Every structure is written in C-alpha cells, then in structure tokens.
C-alpha cells in the first residue's frame, strides 16, 4: 500500500452506497452519535469499502483505523 490510501474492490462502491440508504435501526442510532465529529472530534465514515469488505463504520483515531462491524452483514 502506498501512502494513506486504502485499497478496495471498485465493484463494492455501488453496494456500499446502497447500504447507506438501507440501514437497520441500530446503524442509524450509532451513526447519529458518530457523524459530524460528535465522538470526541474524530471523523468516521459509513459503509466504507476496505479491501474486499464493506465496514459499517470506519474511523481514524491517532492514525489507527478502527471499525465497528455488523456481523449480520458479513457473508
């Protein structure tokens, strides 16, 4: 990997966008707390493709990528 780029399968991008609009209640509630840097000023992204996966919430805290994954979406 070069620099700060996270590589992903480009075929996942349309699916990740669709998942943002088709959220379960738990995702909506978590996103309300994470969005707009409300969690101690850290930025989080939602439904982000990483490698060959789509993580529900991805954030970088002190240069470390963290994510919360909904096990029901993992196949």
C-alpha positions in Angstrom: 0.0 0.0 0.0 1.2 3.5 -0.8 0.7 6.5 1.5 -2.6 6.8 3.3 -4.7 5.2 0.5 -6.8 2.2 1.5 -7.3 -0.1 -1.5 -10.7 -1.7 -2.2 -12.5 -3.6 -4.8 -14.2 -0.9 -7.0 -17.1 -3.2 -7.6 -18.1 -2.7 -4.0 -18.6 1.1 -4.2 -22.2 1.0 -5.6 -23.1 -1.6 -3.0 -21.6 0.5 -0.2 -23.7 3.5 -1.4 -26.9 1.4 -1.4 -26.2 0.1 2.1 -26.1 3.7 3.4 -29.7 4.1 2.4 -30.9 0.7 3.6 -29.9 0.9 7.3 -31.2 -1.1 10.3 -32.2 0.9 13.4 -29.0 0.1 15.3 -26.9 1.5 12.5 -29.0 4.7 12.3 -28.6 5.2 16.1 -24.9 4.6 16.1 -24.4 6.9 13.1 -26.3 9.7 14.9 -23.6 9.7 17.5 -20.6 9.3 15.2 -21.4 11.7 12.4 -20.2 15.3 12.2 -17.2 14.5 14.5 -19.5 14.3 17.5 -17.5 11.4 19.0 -14.6 13.4 20.7 -13.9 15.2 17.4 -12.9 12.1 15.5 -14.1 11.6 11.9 -16.0 8.4 11.0 -17.1 7.2 7.5 -20.0 5.0 6.9 -20.3 1.8 4.8 -16.8 2.1 3.6 -15.2 -0.5 1.2 -11.9 -1.7 2.5 -10.1 -4.4 0.5 -12.8 -6.9 -0.4 -15.1 -6.0 2.6 -17.5 -3.2 3.4 -17.3 -2.0 7.0 -20.3 -0.3 8.6 -18.3 2.5 10.4 -14.7 3.4 9.9 -12.7 6.0 11.8 -9.1 7.0 12.2 -8.1 7.8 15.7 -4.5 8.8 16.3 -3.5 7.3 12.9 -5.1 3.9 13.7 -8.1 2.8 11.6 -10.9 1.4 13.7 -14.2 0.0 12.6 -17.5 -1.3 14.0 -18.9 -4.2 12.0 -22.4 -5.7 12.0 -21.9 -9.4 11.9 -25.2 -10.0 10.2 -23.8 -8.3 7.0 -20.7 -10.5 6.8 -21.1 -13.4 4.4 
